[in-house]
Amino acid sequence: MSALVNRALYLCLRRQGTHNAFVCSYVTPGMEKPAAHHVKFLRRYGSESGKDAVDMSVFPAENIRNFSIIAHVDHGKSTLADRLLEITGTIAKTEHNKQVLDKLQVERERGITVKAQTASLIYNYEGTNYLLNLIDTPGHVDFNYEVSRSLSACQGVLLVVDANEGIQAQTVANFFLAFESQLAIIPVINKIDLKNANPERVENQIERVFDIPRKECIRISAKLGTNVEKILQEVIERIPPPQASIHDPLRALVFDSTFDQFRGVIANIALFGGEIHKGQKITSAYTKKIYEVNEVGILRPGEQLTHKLYAGQVGYLIAGMKEITEAQIGDTIYLHNQPVELFPGFRSAKPMVFAGMYPVDQSEYNNLKSALEKLRLNDSSVSLHRDSSLALGAGWRLGFLGLLHMEVFNQRLEQEYNASVILTAPTVPYKAILSSQKLIKALRTQEITIINPVEFPEKSDVVEYLEPIVLGTIVTPDEYIGKIITLCQNRRAVQKDLVYIDDHRVMMKYLFPMNEIVVDFYDTLKSISSGYASFDYEDAGYQTADLVKMDILLNGNPVEELITIVHQDKAYTVAKSMCERLKDVIPRQLFEIVIQAAIGNKIICRETVKAYRKNVLAKCSLSRLTLRDPTDQSTPGPPVFHCLPELGQIHSGSFDDTVQPSPPLLSPFPLAFTLSQHQSLFQEVFTSHEMAKVLEPQLQDLSFQ
């Protein structure tokens, strides 16, 4: 019996420990040691432990192809990646394979890619196994920094174009990113299975705009898998292998990273020389610290452990980096005491939109700080500056690449770190050329950048203000040209170019002030073009502008969080819009709230939120009043005043704590006010003959018995 109890206890402990690596030993005196085959090591947080480590030495550099998929939004990048994973056997072919590489919850909910993901494919072509490293990239302009970083680890790209929509604005932007990086470009025309697909027209567009012969285009249907395998063959034929040698010293580029609370920083690396394996001592060029390699592997698309990584290959690295600041995107990794030529790193992302972020509860400040640092490790394009507000407390001023980028970042904070934050209105970075010698001496510069409207200097201290401008590209059917030109002119844009890319589609280029497009321009453009127009922009510097600081006052007190920088010509329009919106948002109080917009000392707009007040005569018309003589003893009780707003008929009644409603036929809105409830008010009005004489000309039914 004792043996059975001991055995049951062992199995119970073994079952409870299945979520962590452990070895069961004796739990009671005299308990038998379990057999060797009962001992089980399980790793919940780690690579796929069920698979044996892969030997990557069978893939020399000449049998490796590194490429990315780039395209406009919703042109089928993720669907194509799913089919490539299925054809190469990386994932099982099922009906549930939809956006396999879109791992974030926000990506699933919005149906867009916001984070570049890597997957290693093994494909046999003409009897030789090739290692194909695929990077699926975002398509929206706000995540363009992800695309540029991904291209640094590639030698070629698949340029996917929708057979129905044709070339769009982001298609053009992504093409030039790849072209400037001198990558091999393979045009792929997707969605040929659609009823309105016109691949011939798209081929002509590609040849005309990108100067790529139409015979090089590959027609596919990623949804049905039509002709997808030909892409893998063309990748091997037309994309060159990486220029790397295993005989060179270790030289690896960190092009992405994530943070795991149990394993620390997980860095995605591309090897341009040498090899790396567990146990090596490596050095980070950024931190100058020495680390020991704990684990290396490839992504298929989950983490899979390997013995080594060799030159030309792409994988992940875990080296005990416990601090978030130790992982720098664009960093160079090399062997300890074997320095190499450093990579130039990535060009820093230039934030286009700034917003204040504050915790809902100041006690959550440290938790939010930790969450921001971890999320910034995964999204290095976000800039971070400490800030504070009198109303909201301590917080940060964050810089984003666009409004969608800001929304996605905030959503990821909520979903991944359970953080609740308050975001202020977005603004763009302005500049000012100072004239005040006192300010120049205090700030040690004549030109300042303004990312917080509170810091906007007075006009008397400034020579001129500068606002950021962008070069916008709009691709649209020609039937919407007139509406779009009108929209652009209303946004103070200057037309630079207008080119027909085929018989029915036009590509227009405009110089826009950034603050005119940051909030609602894209939505308005989609609305007036029935959803057919696309928009992309790139930074174009600064231009002189007549800017003013507009304050919002509540009962005469300025609110820092609502300060806005606007162009002088649009000050009144913006002020009226803000005041009206605030009037709708601010709840009514027991006092009147005055909302004002001011430029300097001049009030340019005003709205008022009426106060709640007890007006007993609010629904009574002077022509519909009746009084009963209090000396009349026919009906007991104090006199009762009745208000009949609809019919105005005379009623009499007795005082009762619970006033009975009048019959529905007399009035749908009966009201009764008793002297006992408002004695001090009614005695003066209804017992004074002098007051009656004053009101007599206006009272039609007034009578005293």
C-alpha positions as CSV (number, residue, x, y, z in Angstrom):
1,M,0.0,0.0,0.0
2,S,2.8,2.4,0.9
3,A,4.4,1.8,-2.5
4,L,1.1,2.7,-4.2
5,V,0.9,5.9,-2.3
6,N,4.5,6.9,-3.0
7,R,3.9,6.1,-6.7
8,A,0.7,8.2,-6.8
9,L,2.6,11.1,-5.1
10,Y,5.4,10.9,-7.7
11,L,2.9,11.0,-10.6
12,C,1.1,13.9,-9.1
13,L,4.2,15.9,-8.7
14,R,5.3,15.0,-12.2
15,R,2.0,16.2,-13.6
16,Q,2.2,19.5,-11.7
17,G,5.7,20.2,-12.9
18,T,5.0,19.8,-16.6
19,H,5.2,23.5,-17.2
20,N,8.8,23.8,-16.2
21,A,12.1,21.9,-16.5
22,F,12.6,19.7,-13.5
23,V,13.9,16.4,-12.3
24,C,11.9,14.5,-9.7
25,S,13.9,13.1,-6.9
26,Y,12.9,11.3,-3.7
27,V,9.9,12.9,-2.1
28,T,9.6,10.7,1.0
29,P,12.0,8.5,2.9
30,G,12.1,5.1,1.4
31,M,10.6,6.1,-1.9
32,E,12.0,4.3,-4.9
33,K,13.9,6.4,-7.4
34,P,12.0,6.4,-10.7
35,A,13.3,4.8,-13.8
36,A,15.4,6.8,-16.2
37,H,12.7,6.9,-18.8
38,H,10.3,8.6,-16.4
39,V,12.6,11.6,-16.0
40,K,11.4,14.3,-18.3
41,F,12.9,17.8,-19.1
42,L,10.4,20.3,-20.4
43,R,11.0,23.8,-21.4
44,R,8.0,26.1,-21.6
45,Y,10.0,29.2,-22.5
46,G,12.5,28.4,-25.2
47,S,13.0,27.2,-28.7
48,E,11.1,24.2,-30.2
49,S,12.6,21.6,-28.0
50,G,10.8,18.8,-29.7
51,K,13.0,19.1,-32.8
52,D,16.6,18.2,-33.0
53,A,19.1,21.0,-33.5
54,V,19.6,21.6,-37.3
55,D,23.0,21.4,-38.9
56,M,23.4,24.6,-40.9
57,S,26.7,23.7,-42.3
58,V,25.0,21.9,-45.2
59,F,23.9,25.4,-46.6
60,P,27.0,27.2,-47.9
61,A,26.7,30.8,-48.8
62,E,26.1,30.1,-52.5
63,N,23.0,28.0,-51.6
64,I,21.4,30.8,-49.6
65,R,19.0,33.5,-50.8
66,N,17.8,36.3,-48.6
67,F,14.8,38.3,-49.8
68,S,11.8,40.4,-48.7
69,I,8.3,40.8,-49.8
70,I,7.3,44.4,-50.4
71,A,4.0,45.8,-51.6
72,H,1.2,48.4,-51.0
73,V,-1.3,47.7,-48.3
74,D,-3.6,44.7,-48.9
75,H,-1.9,43.6,-52.1
76,G,-1.4,40.1,-50.7
77,K,2.1,40.0,-49.1
78,S,1.0,37.9,-46.1
79,T,-1.1,35.5,-48.1
80,L,1.8,34.9,-50.5
81,A,4.1,34.2,-47.5
82,D,1.6,31.6,-46.3
83,R,1.7,29.8,-49.6
84,L,5.5,29.9,-49.7
85,L,5.7,28.4,-46.2
86,E,3.3,25.6,-47.3
87,I,5.1,24.7,-50.6
88,T,8.4,24.4,-48.8
89,G,6.9,22.2,-46.1
90,T,7.7,24.8,-43.3
91,I,4.1,24.6,-42.1
92,A,1.4,22.1,-42.7
93,K,-1.1,22.9,-45.4
94,T,-4.4,23.6,-43.8
95,E,-7.4,25.9,-44.3
96,H,-6.5,27.8,-41.2
97,N,-3.2,29.2,-42.6
98,K,-4.1,32.8,-42.8
99,Q,-1.5,35.5,-42.0
100,V,0.8,33.0,-40.3
101,L,3.6,35.5,-39.9
102,D,1.3,38.2,-38.5
103,K,1.8,37.2,-34.9
104,L,0.6,40.3,-33.0
105,Q,-3.0,40.6,-31.9
106,V,-3.2,44.1,-33.4
107,E,-2.2,42.7,-36.7
108,R,-5.0,40.0,-36.6
109,E,-7.6,42.6,-35.5
110,R,-6.7,45.2,-38.1
111,G,-5.8,42.8,-40.9
112,I,-2.5,44.6,-41.6
113,T,1.2,43.9,-41.1
114,V,2.8,46.3,-38.6
115,K,6.0,44.3,-37.8
116,A,8.4,42.6,-40.2
117,Q,8.7,38.9,-39.5
118,T,11.4,36.4,-40.6
119,A,11.1,32.8,-41.7
120,S,13.7,30.3,-43.1
121,L,12.5,28.0,-45.9
122,I,14.3,24.9,-47.3
123,Y,13.6,24.3,-50.9
124,N,15.0,21.6,-53.2
125,Y,15.7,22.9,-56.7
126,E,17.3,20.7,-59.4
127,G,18.6,18.3,-56.7
128,T,20.1,20.9,-54.5
129,N,18.8,22.1,-51.1
130,Y,18.6,25.9,-50.8
131,L,18.0,28.0,-47.7
132,L,15.6,30.8,-48.5
133,N,15.3,33.5,-45.7
134,L,12.1,35.3,-46.2
135,I,11.1,38.6,-44.5
136,D,7.5,39.7,-44.7
137,T,7.3,43.5,-44.4
138,P,4.5,46.0,-43.6
139,G,2.8,47.9,-46.4
140,H,1.6,51.1,-44.8
141,V,3.7,54.3,-45.0
142,D,3.8,54.7,-41.2
143,F,5.8,51.5,-40.9
144,N,8.3,52.3,-43.7
145,Y,11.2,52.1,-41.2
146,E,10.5,48.4,-40.8
147,V,10.9,47.9,-44.5
148,S,14.2,49.8,-44.7
149,R,15.7,47.8,-41.9
150,S,14.5,44.5,-43.4
151,L,16.1,45.3,-46.7
152,S,19.5,45.7,-45.1
153,A,19.6,41.9,-44.5
154,C,18.5,41.0,-48.1
155,Q,19.9,40.7,-51.6
156,G,16.6,40.9,-53.4
157,V,12.8,41.6,-53.1
158,L,9.5,40.4,-54.4
159,L,7.5,43.5,-55.5
160,V,3.9,42.4,-55.3
161,V,1.2,44.4,-57.2
162,D,-2.5,43.8,-57.2
163,A,-3.8,42.8,-60.7
164,N,-7.0,44.7,-60.0
165,E,-5.7,47.9,-58.4
166,G,-2.4,48.2,-60.2
167,I,0.5,50.4,-59.0
168,Q,-0.2,52.4,-55.8
169,A,1.6,55.1,-53.9
170,Q,3.4,52.8,-51.5
171,T,4.4,50.5,-54.4
172,V,6.4,53.3,-55.8
173,A,7.9,54.2,-52.4
174,N,9.0,50.6,-51.7
175,F,10.4,50.1,-55.2
176,F,12.7,53.1,-54.8
177,L,13.8,51.8,-51.4
178,A,14.9,48.5,-53.0
179,F,16.4,50.3,-56.0
180,E,18.5,52.6,-53.9
181,S,19.7,49.6,-51.9
182,Q,20.8,48.0,-55.2
183,L,18.7,44.9,-54.7
184,A,17.4,42.5,-57.3
185,I,13.7,43.2,-57.9
186,I,11.2,40.5,-59.1
187,P,7.8,42.0,-60.0
188,V,4.9,39.7,-59.0
189,I,1.3,40.4,-60.2
190,N,-1.1,38.9,-57.6
191,K,-4.8,38.2,-57.5
192,I,-5.2,37.2,-61.1
193,D,-8.2,35.1,-60.1
194,L,-10.3,38.2,-59.4
195,K,-13.2,38.9,-61.8
196,N,-11.9,42.4,-62.7
197,A,-8.2,41.5,-62.7
198,N,-6.3,43.1,-65.6
199,P,-2.7,41.8,-65.5
200,E,-1.8,43.2,-68.9
201,R,-2.6,46.7,-67.8
202,V,-0.5,46.2,-64.6
203,E,2.5,44.9,-66.7
204,N,2.3,48.0,-68.8
205,Q,2.3,50.2,-65.7
206,I,5.4,48.3,-64.3
207,E,7.3,48.7,-67.5
208,R,6.4,52.4,-67.8
209,V,7.0,53.5,-64.2
210,F,9.8,51.2,-63.1
211,D,11.4,50.4,-66.4
212,I,11.2,46.6,-65.8
213,P,10.4,44.5,-68.9
214,R,7.0,43.0,-68.7
215,K,8.3,39.6,-69.6
216,E,10.0,39.5,-66.1
217,C,6.6,39.8,-64.3
218,I,5.2,36.7,-62.7
219,R,1.4,36.3,-62.6
220,I,0.1,34.4,-59.6
221,S,-2.9,33.9,-57.3
222,A,-1.6,33.6,-53.8
223,K,-5.0,32.7,-52.5
224,L,-5.4,29.7,-54.8
225,G,-1.6,28.9,-55.0
226,T,-1.6,29.4,-58.8
227,N,2.0,29.6,-60.2
228,V,3.4,30.4,-56.7
229,E,6.1,27.7,-56.9
230,K,7.6,29.5,-59.9
231,I,8.5,32.4,-57.5
232,L,10.8,30.1,-55.6
233,Q,12.5,29.1,-58.7
234,E,12.9,32.7,-59.9
235,V,14.3,33.7,-56.5
236,I,17.0,31.1,-56.8
237,E,17.8,32.1,-60.4
238,R,17.6,35.9,-60.2
239,I,18.5,36.9,-56.6
240,P,22.3,36.6,-56.0
241,P,23.7,34.8,-52.9
242,P,25.1,36.9,-50.0
243,Q,28.7,38.0,-50.3
244,A,30.0,36.3,-47.2
245,S,32.7,33.8,-46.2
246,I,33.0,31.5,-43.2
247,H,36.7,32.0,-43.2
248,D,36.3,35.7,-42.2
249,P,36.0,36.8,-38.6
250,L,32.6,36.9,-37.1
251,R,30.6,40.0,-38.2
252,A,26.9,40.0,-37.6
253,L,24.3,42.8,-38.0
254,V,21.4,43.1,-35.5
255,F,18.5,44.2,-37.6
256,D,15.6,43.5,-35.1
257,S,15.1,42.4,-31.5
258,T,12.5,41.5,-29.0
259,F,12.4,41.1,-25.2
260,D,11.5,38.0,-23.3
261,Q,11.1,38.4,-19.5
262,F,12.7,34.9,-18.9
263,R,15.5,34.9,-21.5
264,G,16.2,38.6,-22.0
265,V,16.9,40.2,-25.3
266,I,16.4,38.0,-28.4
267,A,18.3,39.6,-31.3
268,N,17.6,38.8,-35.0
269,I,21.0,38.8,-36.8
270,A,22.4,38.5,-40.3
271,L,25.9,37.0,-40.6
272,F,28.2,38.7,-43.1
273,G,31.2,36.7,-42.0
274,G,32.5,33.8,-39.8
275,E,30.3,31.6,-37.7
276,I,28.6,31.7,-34.3
277,H,27.7,29.0,-31.8
278,K,26.9,28.4,-28.2
279,G,29.6,29.2,-25.7
280,Q,31.5,31.8,-27.7
281,K,32.5,35.1,-26.2
282,I,31.1,38.0,-28.3
283,T,31.3,41.8,-28.0
284,S,28.7,44.4,-28.8
285,A,30.1,47.4,-30.7
286,Y,27.4,49.6,-29.1
287,T,27.8,48.7,-25.4
288,K,31.4,47.4,-25.6
289,K,30.2,44.6,-23.2
290,I,31.2,41.0,-23.4
291,Y,28.5,38.3,-23.6
292,E,28.5,34.5,-23.8
293,V,26.3,33.0,-26.5
294,N,23.5,30.9,-24.9
295,E,21.6,29.9,-27.9
296,V,21.5,30.4,-31.7
297,G,18.9,29.2,-34.2
298,I,16.7,30.0,-37.2
299,L,13.0,31.0,-37.5
300,R,10.7,28.5,-39.2
301,P,8.7,30.7,-38.4
302,G,9.0,29.6,-34.7
303,E,12.4,29.5,-33.1
304,Q,14.3,26.3,-33.9
305,L,17.7,25.5,-32.3
306,T,20.8,25.0,-34.4
307,H,24.3,24.0,-33.7
308,K,25.8,27.0,-35.4
309,L,25.0,29.9,-37.7
310,Y,27.3,30.5,-40.7
311,A,28.2,33.4,-42.9
312,G,25.3,34.4,-45.2
313,Q,22.6,33.0,-42.9
314,V,19.8,34.8,-40.9
315,G,18.7,33.7,-37.5
316,Y,18.3,34.7,-33.8
317,L,20.8,35.0,-31.0
318,I,20.3,34.9,-27.2
319,A,23.4,36.0,-25.2
320,G,22.2,36.9,-21.8
321,M,21.4,40.6,-22.5
322,K,19.1,41.3,-19.6
323,E,18.9,45.1,-19.9
324,I,16.7,46.6,-22.6
325,T,19.2,49.3,-23.4
326,E,21.9,46.7,-24.4
327,A,20.1,45.7,-27.6
328,Q,20.6,48.4,-30.3
329,I,19.2,48.0,-33.8
330,G,22.0,48.3,-36.3
331,D,24.6,47.1,-33.8
332,T,27.6,45.0,-34.9
333,I,28.4,41.8,-33.1
334,Y,31.9,40.3,-33.3
335,L,34.1,37.9,-31.4
336,H,35.9,39.1,-28.2
337,N,39.3,40.5,-29.0
338,Q,38.7,40.2,-32.8
339,P,37.3,43.6,-33.8
340,V,36.0,44.0,-37.3
341,E,34.8,46.8,-39.5
342,L,31.6,48.1,-38.0
343,F,28.3,48.4,-40.0
344,P,27.2,52.0,-40.5
345,G,24.0,51.3,-38.7
346,F,20.6,52.3,-39.6
347,R,19.6,55.9,-40.3
348,S,17.6,57.1,-37.3
349,A,13.8,57.3,-37.9
350,K,12.6,60.8,-38.1
351,P,9.4,61.2,-36.1
352,M,6.6,63.0,-38.0
353,V,4.0,63.2,-35.2
354,F,4.4,63.9,-31.5
355,A,1.9,63.2,-28.7
356,G,2.0,63.3,-24.9
357,M,1.5,60.0,-23.1
358,Y,0.6,59.9,-19.4
359,P,-0.5,57.1,-17.1
360,V,-4.2,57.2,-16.0
361,D,-3.0,56.7,-12.4
362,Q,0.4,58.2,-11.4
363,S,1.1,55.1,-9.2
364,E,1.5,53.2,-12.5
365,Y,4.3,55.4,-13.7
366,N,7.1,52.9,-13.2
367,N,5.1,50.1,-14.8
368,L,4.3,52.2,-17.8
369,K,8.0,53.2,-18.1
370,S,9.1,49.6,-18.1
371,A,6.4,48.7,-20.7
372,L,7.5,51.6,-23.0
373,E,11.1,50.6,-22.9
374,K,10.3,47.0,-23.8
375,L,8.0,48.0,-26.6
376,R,10.5,50.4,-27.9
377,L,13.0,47.6,-28.2
378,N,10.6,45.9,-30.6
379,D,9.7,49.3,-32.3
380,S,12.8,51.4,-32.4
381,S,11.3,54.1,-34.7
382,V,9.5,55.6,-31.6
383,S,11.3,58.5,-29.9
384,L,10.9,59.1,-26.2
385,H,11.3,62.2,-24.1
386,R,10.2,62.8,-20.5
387,D,7.5,65.4,-20.0
388,S,5.1,66.6,-17.3
389,S,1.8,68.3,-17.1
390,L,0.0,70.2,-14.3
391,A,-3.2,68.4,-15.0
392,L,-1.9,64.9,-16.0
393,G,1.3,64.6,-14.0
394,A,4.5,63.0,-15.1
395,G,4.7,61.4,-18.5
396,W,6.5,61.3,-21.8
397,R,6.5,63.0,-25.2
398,L,6.5,60.3,-27.9
399,G,7.4,60.7,-31.5
400,F,5.8,58.5,-34.2
401,L,6.0,58.1,-37.9
402,G,2.3,58.8,-38.4
403,L,-1.1,58.7,-36.9
404,L,-1.7,55.0,-37.5
405,H,1.7,54.2,-36.0
406,M,0.6,56.1,-32.8
407,E,-2.7,54.2,-32.7
408,V,-1.0,50.8,-33.1
409,F,1.6,51.6,-30.5
410,N,-1.1,52.6,-28.0
411,Q,-3.1,49.4,-28.8
412,R,0.0,47.2,-28.3
413,L,0.6,48.8,-24.9
414,E,-2.9,47.9,-23.8
415,Q,-2.9,44.4,-25.2
416,E,0.7,43.2,-24.5
417,Y,1.4,45.1,-21.2
418,N,-2.1,45.9,-19.9
419,A,-1.3,49.6,-19.7
420,S,-3.9,52.3,-19.6
421,V,-2.7,55.7,-20.8
422,I,-3.9,59.1,-21.7
423,L,-2.8,60.4,-25.1
424,T,-2.8,64.2,-25.9
425,A,-3.7,65.6,-29.3
426,P,-1.0,64.9,-32.0
427,T,1.2,67.7,-33.2
428,V,4.1,68.0,-35.6
429,P,7.7,69.3,-34.9
430,Y,8.1,73.0,-35.7
431,K,11.2,75.1,-35.7
432,A,11.8,78.7,-34.7
433,I,14.7,81.1,-35.5
434,L,15.2,83.1,-32.4
435,S,16.0,86.9,-32.3
436,S,16.1,87.3,-28.5
437,Q,19.7,87.2,-27.4
438,K,18.6,86.2,-23.9
439,L,16.9,83.1,-25.2
440,I,19.8,82.3,-27.5
441,K,22.2,82.4,-24.6
442,A,19.9,80.3,-22.4
443,L,19.2,77.6,-25.1
444,R,22.7,77.9,-26.6
445,T,21.3,77.8,-30.1
446,Q,19.5,80.2,-32.5
447,E,17.3,77.5,-34.1
448,I,15.1,75.4,-31.8
449,T,12.8,72.5,-32.5
450,I,9.4,72.6,-30.9
451,I,7.8,69.3,-30.1
452,N,5.5,70.5,-27.4
453,P,3.1,73.4,-28.1
454,V,3.6,74.8,-24.6
455,E,7.2,75.6,-25.5
456,F,6.2,77.7,-28.5
457,P,8.0,81.1,-28.2
458,E,6.3,84.5,-28.5
459,K,6.4,86.2,-31.9
460,S,8.4,89.1,-30.5
461,D,11.3,86.7,-29.7
462,V,11.4,85.0,-33.1
463,V,12.7,86.0,-36.6
464,E,10.6,83.4,-38.4
465,Y,8.7,80.2,-37.8
466,L,9.3,77.0,-39.8
467,E,6.9,74.1,-40.4
468,P,7.7,70.6,-41.7
469,I,6.7,69.7,-45.2
470,V,6.4,66.4,-47.0
471,L,6.4,65.3,-50.6
472,G,3.2,63.5,-51.1
473,T,2.4,61.0,-53.9
474,I,-1.2,60.3,-54.9
475,V,-2.2,57.6,-57.4
476,T,-5.8,57.8,-58.5
477,P,-8.1,57.1,-61.4
478,D,-8.3,60.2,-63.6
479,E,-12.0,60.7,-62.9
480,Y,-11.3,62.0,-59.4
481,I,-8.5,64.5,-60.4
482,G,-10.7,67.6,-59.9
483,K,-11.9,66.7,-56.4
484,I,-8.4,65.7,-55.3
485,I,-6.8,68.9,-56.6
486,T,-9.4,70.9,-54.7
487,L,-8.7,69.0,-51.5
488,C,-5.0,69.5,-51.9
489,Q,-5.4,73.3,-52.5
490,N,-7.6,73.5,-49.4
491,R,-4.7,71.9,-47.4
492,R,-2.2,74.6,-48.7
493,A,-0.4,72.1,-50.9
494,V,1.7,73.0,-53.9
495,Q,1.6,70.8,-57.0
496,K,4.9,69.5,-58.3
497,D,4.1,66.9,-60.9
498,L,1.2,65.1,-62.6
499,V,1.9,62.0,-64.8
500,Y,-0.4,59.5,-66.4
501,I,0.9,56.0,-65.6
502,D,-1.6,54.4,-68.0
503,D,-4.7,55.5,-69.9
504,H,-6.8,55.9,-66.8
505,R,-4.6,56.3,-63.8
506,V,-2.7,59.4,-62.7
507,M,0.2,59.9,-60.3
508,M,0.3,63.4,-58.7
509,K,3.0,64.8,-56.5
510,Y,2.4,67.7,-54.0
511,L,4.3,69.5,-51.3
512,F,2.1,69.4,-48.2
513,P,2.6,71.1,-44.8
514,M,2.8,68.1,-42.5
515,N,0.2,69.4,-40.0
516,E,-2.4,69.5,-42.9
517,I,-2.3,65.8,-43.5
518,V,-1.5,64.3,-40.1
519,V,-5.1,63.9,-38.8
520,D,-7.8,63.4,-41.4
521,F,-6.3,63.9,-44.9
522,Y,-6.1,60.2,-45.7
523,D,-9.7,59.5,-44.7
524,T,-10.9,62.4,-46.7
525,L,-8.9,61.4,-49.8
526,K,-10.4,57.8,-49.6
527,S,-13.9,59.3,-49.2
528,I,-13.8,61.6,-52.3
529,S,-12.2,59.0,-54.5
530,S,-14.5,56.1,-53.5
531,G,-11.6,54.3,-51.9
532,Y,-9.5,54.1,-55.2
533,A,-6.8,56.7,-54.4
534,S,-3.7,55.9,-52.5
535,F,-1.3,58.2,-50.7
536,D,2.3,58.1,-49.6
537,Y,4.7,60.8,-48.4
538,E,8.3,61.4,-47.5
539,D,10.1,64.1,-45.6
540,A,11.0,67.2,-47.6
541,G,12.4,69.5,-45.0
542,Y,11.0,72.8,-43.6
543,Q,9.5,76.0,-45.0
544,T,8.7,79.4,-43.6
545,A,5.1,79.8,-42.3
546,D,2.9,82.3,-40.4
547,L,2.2,80.3,-37.3
548,V,0.4,81.2,-34.1
549,K,-0.2,79.6,-30.8
550,M,-3.9,79.1,-29.9
551,D,-4.8,78.7,-26.3
552,I,-8.0,77.1,-25.1
553,L,-9.5,78.7,-22.0
554,L,-12.1,77.2,-19.6
555,N,-13.7,79.9,-17.5
556,G,-10.7,82.0,-18.3
557,N,-8.1,79.5,-17.2
558,P,-5.7,78.2,-20.0
559,V,-5.4,74.4,-20.4
560,E,-1.9,73.4,-21.4
561,E,-2.9,70.1,-22.8
562,L,-5.2,71.8,-25.4
563,I,-2.7,74.3,-26.7
564,T,-2.5,74.1,-30.5
565,I,-0.1,75.5,-33.1
566,V,-2.0,76.5,-36.3
567,H,-1.5,78.6,-39.4
568,Q,-2.8,82.1,-39.2
569,D,-5.2,81.6,-42.1
570,K,-6.9,78.7,-40.5
571,A,-6.9,79.9,-36.9
572,Y,-10.6,80.7,-36.7
573,T,-11.7,77.5,-38.4
574,V,-9.7,75.3,-36.1
575,A,-10.8,77.4,-33.0
576,K,-14.5,77.1,-33.9
577,S,-14.1,73.3,-34.5
578,M,-12.3,72.7,-31.2
579,C,-14.7,74.8,-29.1
580,E,-17.8,73.1,-30.6
581,R,-16.2,69.7,-29.9
582,L,-15.3,70.6,-26.4
583,K,-18.9,71.8,-25.8
584,D,-20.2,68.4,-26.9
585,V,-17.6,66.5,-24.7
586,I,-17.6,68.5,-21.5
587,P,-20.6,67.5,-19.2
588,R,-22.9,70.1,-17.8
589,Q,-22.3,71.3,-14.3
590,L,-24.1,73.3,-11.7
591,F,-22.3,76.3,-13.0
592,E,-21.8,77.8,-16.4
593,I,-18.6,76.8,-18.3
594,V,-17.2,79.2,-20.8
595,I,-15.0,77.8,-23.6
596,Q,-12.8,80.3,-25.4
597,A,-10.1,80.1,-28.0
598,A,-7.5,82.9,-27.8
599,I,-4.5,84.0,-29.8
600,G,-2.4,86.1,-27.4
601,N,-4.9,88.4,-25.7
602,K,-7.5,88.2,-28.4
603,I,-10.5,85.9,-28.1
604,I,-11.4,84.6,-31.5
605,C,-14.1,82.0,-30.6
606,R,-16.5,81.2,-27.7
607,E,-18.9,78.5,-26.7
608,T,-20.9,78.1,-23.5
609,V,-21.9,75.0,-21.6
610,K,-25.1,76.0,-19.9
611,A,-25.5,75.3,-16.1
612,Y,-28.0,73.0,-14.5
613,R,-30.5,75.2,-12.6
614,K,-33.8,74.8,-10.9
615,N,-36.3,77.0,-12.8
616,V,-39.7,76.2,-11.5
617,L,-41.4,78.3,-14.3
618,A,-39.3,76.9,-17.1
619,K,-42.2,75.1,-18.8
620,C,-45.0,77.6,-17.9
621,S,-46.2,80.2,-20.3
622,L,-47.6,83.4,-18.8
623,S,-50.7,83.0,-20.9
624,R,-51.4,79.6,-19.4
625,L,-51.5,80.3,-15.7
626,T,-54.4,79.9,-13.3
627,L,-54.7,80.8,-9.6
628,R,-57.2,79.6,-7.0
629,D,-58.1,82.1,-4.2
630,P,-56.5,80.7,-1.0
631,T,-59.6,82.0,0.9
632,D,-61.8,79.6,-0.9
633,Q,-62.8,76.9,1.6
634,S,-64.7,74.7,-0.8
635,T,-61.6,72.6,-1.3
636,P,-59.5,71.9,1.7
637,G,-55.7,72.4,1.7
638,P,-53.4,75.1,0.6
639,P,-53.8,76.6,-2.8
640,V,-52.3,74.6,-5.7
641,F,-50.8,76.1,-8.9
642,H,-51.2,74.0,-12.0
643,C,-49.3,74.4,-15.3
644,L,-50.8,73.0,-18.5
645,P,-48.3,73.7,-21.2
646,E,-50.4,72.1,-24.0
647,L,-54.1,72.9,-23.3
648,G,-53.8,75.7,-20.7
649,Q,-57.1,74.7,-19.1
650,I,-58.0,75.7,-15.5
651,H,-57.7,73.0,-12.9
652,S,-58.1,73.0,-9.2
653,G,-57.0,70.5,-6.7
654,S,-56.1,69.8,-3.1
655,F,-52.6,69.7,-1.6
656,D,-51.2,66.2,-1.3
657,D,-47.7,65.0,-0.8
658,T,-48.1,62.8,-3.8
659,V,-49.6,64.9,-6.6
660,Q,-51.9,62.9,-8.8
661,P,-51.3,63.4,-12.5
662,S,-54.0,65.1,-14.5
663,P,-56.0,62.9,-16.9
664,P,-54.2,62.3,-20.2
665,L,-57.0,64.0,-22.2
666,L,-56.3,67.3,-20.4
667,S,-52.6,67.5,-20.9
668,P,-49.8,65.0,-21.8
669,F,-47.4,66.9,-19.6
670,P,-49.1,67.8,-16.3
671,L,-47.1,69.6,-13.7
672,A,-48.0,70.7,-10.2
673,F,-46.2,73.0,-7.9
674,T,-47.4,73.5,-4.3
675,L,-47.0,76.5,-2.0
676,S,-45.7,74.2,0.7
677,Q,-42.7,73.3,-1.4
678,H,-41.8,76.8,-2.6
679,Q,-43.6,79.0,0.0
680,S,-41.1,81.8,0.0
681,L,-41.3,82.1,-3.7
682,F,-45.0,81.8,-4.3
683,Q,-46.3,83.9,-1.5
684,E,-44.9,87.0,-3.0
685,V,-46.1,86.3,-6.5
686,F,-49.6,84.9,-5.9
687,T,-50.9,86.8,-2.8
688,S,-49.8,90.3,-3.9
689,H,-52.4,92.3,-5.7
690,E,-49.7,94.6,-6.9
691,M,-47.9,91.8,-8.6
692,A,-51.2,90.7,-10.1
693,K,-51.7,94.1,-11.6
694,V,-48.2,94.0,-13.1
695,L,-48.8,90.6,-14.7
696,E,-52.5,91.3,-15.6
697,P,-51.9,92.5,-19.1
698,Q,-49.9,89.4,-19.9
699,L,-52.2,86.8,-18.2
700,Q,-55.2,85.8,-20.2
701,D,-56.8,83.5,-17.6
702,L,-55.9,85.2,-14.4
703,S,-58.9,85.5,-12.0
704,F,-59.5,86.1,-8.3
705,Q,-62.7,84.8,-6.7
